[in-house]
Amino acid sequence: MNISVYCGASLGNNELYVDAAKSLGKWIAESGHTLVYGGGKAGLMGVIADEVLEHNGEVIGIIPTFLVDRELSHPNLTRLEIVNSMSERKNKMIELGNCYIALPGGPGTLEEISEVISWARIGQHQNPCILFNVAGYYDKLKDFYQTMVTSEFLTEADQEAMLFTDSFIQMEQYIKEFTPVTVRTY
């Protein structure tokens, strides 16, 4: 299974974020999955790629040319695909992924996981979306999704189709038992 992971190009200010990236990378490799990610060597992106590679896993990086030009691409990946734009990168990561997981990150990470959650609702993919809620990082976002439900902008079924967790056991079970959301109708 290809697991697309969205995460920060920074390390953040909590060692638990780095530990989570390492744990997720190890889990991906030891489970026989392939990491699909943004192709960078900086921050949590570099940490997770290094960890998958250290545990003999495969890593596919997707990176736009302007980031390659800044010497930000990871030099040791199984495969590195260079694309023209961030939009192409996101589309390729969605296309290659069978599951989408967000580690802590900034606005780009939030945009990417939000996009795959939104695209599931309109039938553009049928894959699980997971927010790795390290140290409660995504608690406020989880609360905001609940506000969307109570305000009737999101259905409870759509909310249940995403997982907020810090447990690999829960992730594995969710992936194994995942049922795609019903395509939204108007």
C-alpha positions as CSV (number, residue, x, y, z in Angstrom):
1,M,0.0,0.0,0.0
2,N,1.2,3.5,-0.8
3,I,0.7,5.8,2.1
4,S,0.9,9.5,1.3
5,V,2.1,11.5,4.3
6,Y,1.8,15.2,4.7
7,C,4.0,16.9,7.3
8,G,6.1,19.9,8.1
9,A,9.3,21.0,6.5
10,S,10.2,22.1,10.0
11,L,10.7,20.0,13.1
12,G,8.3,21.9,15.3
13,N,9.1,22.7,19.0
14,N,8.1,19.4,20.6
15,E,10.4,16.3,20.4
16,L,7.2,14.2,20.3
17,Y,6.6,15.4,16.7
18,V,10.0,14.0,15.6
19,D,9.4,10.8,17.6
20,A,6.0,10.4,15.8
21,A,7.6,10.9,12.4
22,K,10.2,8.3,13.2
23,S,7.5,5.9,14.6
24,L,5.3,6.4,11.5
25,G,8.2,5.8,9.2
26,K,9.2,2.7,11.0
27,W,5.6,1.4,10.9
28,I,5.3,2.1,7.2
29,A,8.5,0.2,6.4
30,E,7.9,-2.7,8.7
31,S,4.3,-3.1,7.5
32,G,5.6,-3.4,3.9
33,H,4.0,-0.1,2.8
34,T,5.6,2.6,0.6
35,L,5.9,6.2,1.7
36,V,4.7,8.8,-0.7
37,Y,5.6,12.3,0.4
38,G,6.8,15.7,-0.7
39,G,10.4,14.7,-1.5
40,G,12.1,17.1,0.9
41,K,15.0,16.5,3.2
42,A,14.1,19.2,5.8
43,G,12.1,19.0,8.9
44,L,9.6,16.1,9.6
45,M,9.7,15.4,5.9
46,G,13.3,14.4,6.1
47,V,12.9,12.5,9.3
48,I,10.1,10.2,8.1
49,A,11.9,9.5,4.8
50,D,15.1,8.7,6.6
51,E,13.3,6.4,9.0
52,V,11.5,4.5,6.2
53,L,14.8,4.1,4.3
54,E,16.7,3.1,7.5
55,H,14.2,0.2,7.9
56,N,14.6,-0.9,4.3
57,G,11.3,0.6,3.1
58,E,10.6,2.3,-0.2
59,V,10.1,6.1,-0.5
60,I,8.6,8.0,-3.4
61,G,9.2,11.7,-3.3
62,I,7.2,14.2,-5.3
63,I,8.8,17.6,-5.5
64,P,8.4,20.7,-7.6
65,T,11.3,22.1,-9.6
66,F,11.5,25.3,-7.6
67,L,12.2,23.3,-4.4
68,V,14.8,21.2,-6.2
69,D,16.4,24.4,-7.3
70,R,16.7,25.4,-3.6
71,E,18.5,22.1,-2.9
72,L,15.7,20.9,-0.7
73,S,15.2,17.5,-2.4
74,H,16.1,14.3,-0.5
75,P,19.1,12.8,-2.2
76,N,18.6,9.1,-1.3
77,L,15.0,8.2,-2.2
78,T,13.8,5.0,-3.9
79,R,12.3,7.3,-6.5
80,L,12.1,11.1,-6.9
81,E,9.6,12.6,-9.3
82,I,10.1,16.2,-10.2
83,V,7.0,18.1,-11.2
84,N,6.3,21.7,-12.3
85,S,4.2,23.0,-9.4
86,M,2.7,22.5,-6.0
87,S,-0.6,21.6,-7.6
88,E,1.0,18.9,-9.6
89,R,2.7,17.6,-6.5
90,K,-0.5,17.4,-4.5
91,N,-2.4,15.7,-7.4
92,K,0.4,13.2,-7.8
93,M,0.5,12.4,-4.1
94,I,-3.3,11.9,-4.2
95,E,-3.1,9.7,-7.3
96,L,-0.3,7.5,-5.9
97,G,-1.8,7.2,-2.4
98,N,-4.0,4.5,-1.1
99,C,-4.2,6.2,2.3
100,Y,-3.4,9.8,3.5
101,I,-1.9,10.6,6.9
102,A,-1.1,14.1,8.3
103,L,1.6,14.4,10.9
104,P,2.0,17.8,12.5
105,G,2.8,20.6,10.1
106,G,1.9,24.1,9.0
107,P,-0.5,25.6,6.5
108,G,0.7,23.4,3.7
109,T,0.1,20.2,5.7
110,L,-3.4,21.5,6.7
111,E,-4.2,22.4,3.1
112,E,-3.2,19.0,1.9
113,I,-5.1,16.9,4.4
114,S,-8.1,19.1,4.1
115,E,-8.0,18.7,0.4
116,V,-8.1,14.9,0.5
117,I,-10.8,15.0,3.1
118,S,-12.8,17.3,0.9
119,W,-12.1,15.3,-2.3
120,A,-13.4,12.1,-0.6
121,R,-16.7,13.8,0.0
122,I,-17.2,14.5,-3.7
123,G,-16.0,11.0,-4.9
124,Q,-12.5,11.9,-6.2
125,H,-10.9,9.1,-4.2
126,Q,-12.0,6.3,-1.9
127,N,-9.1,6.2,0.6
128,P,-8.8,6.7,4.3
129,C,-7.8,10.1,5.7
130,I,-6.0,10.1,9.1
131,L,-4.7,12.9,11.2
132,F,-1.9,11.6,13.4
133,N,-2.9,13.6,16.5
134,V,0.5,13.7,18.3
135,A,0.3,15.4,21.7
136,G,-3.2,16.7,20.8
137,Y,-1.8,18.7,17.9
138,Y,-5.0,18.4,15.9
139,D,-7.5,18.6,18.8
140,K,-8.8,22.1,17.8
141,L,-9.2,21.0,14.2
142,K,-11.2,18.0,15.4
143,D,-13.4,20.4,17.4
144,F,-13.8,22.6,14.4
145,Y,-15.0,19.6,12.3
146,Q,-17.5,19.0,15.0
147,T,-18.6,22.6,14.7
148,M,-19.1,22.0,11.0
149,V,-21.4,19.1,11.9
150,T,-23.4,21.0,14.4
151,S,-23.7,23.9,11.9
152,E,-24.8,21.4,9.3
153,F,-22.0,22.0,6.8
154,L,-20.6,18.5,7.3
155,T,-22.5,15.3,7.9
156,E,-21.7,13.0,10.8
157,A,-21.0,10.2,8.4
158,D,-18.4,12.5,6.6
159,Q,-16.9,13.3,10.0
160,E,-16.7,9.6,10.9
161,A,-14.8,9.0,7.6
162,M,-11.7,10.7,9.0
163,L,-9.7,9.5,11.9
164,F,-7.9,11.6,14.6
165,T,-5.6,9.3,16.5
166,D,-2.1,8.7,17.9
167,S,-2.4,4.9,17.9
168,F,-1.0,2.6,15.3
169,I,-3.4,-0.1,16.4
170,Q,-6.3,2.3,15.7
171,M,-4.8,3.3,12.4
172,E,-4.4,-0.3,11.2
173,Q,-7.9,-1.2,12.2
174,Y,-9.3,1.9,10.5
175,I,-7.4,1.2,7.3
176,K,-8.4,-2.4,7.3
177,E,-12.1,-1.7,7.9
178,F,-12.4,1.5,6.0
179,T,-15.6,2.1,4.0
180,P,-15.5,5.0,1.6
181,V,-17.9,7.8,2.3
182,T,-21.1,8.1,0.2
183,V,-20.5,10.7,-2.5
184,R,-22.1,13.9,-1.5
185,T,-25.3,14.8,-3.3
186,Y,-27.1,18.2,-3.4
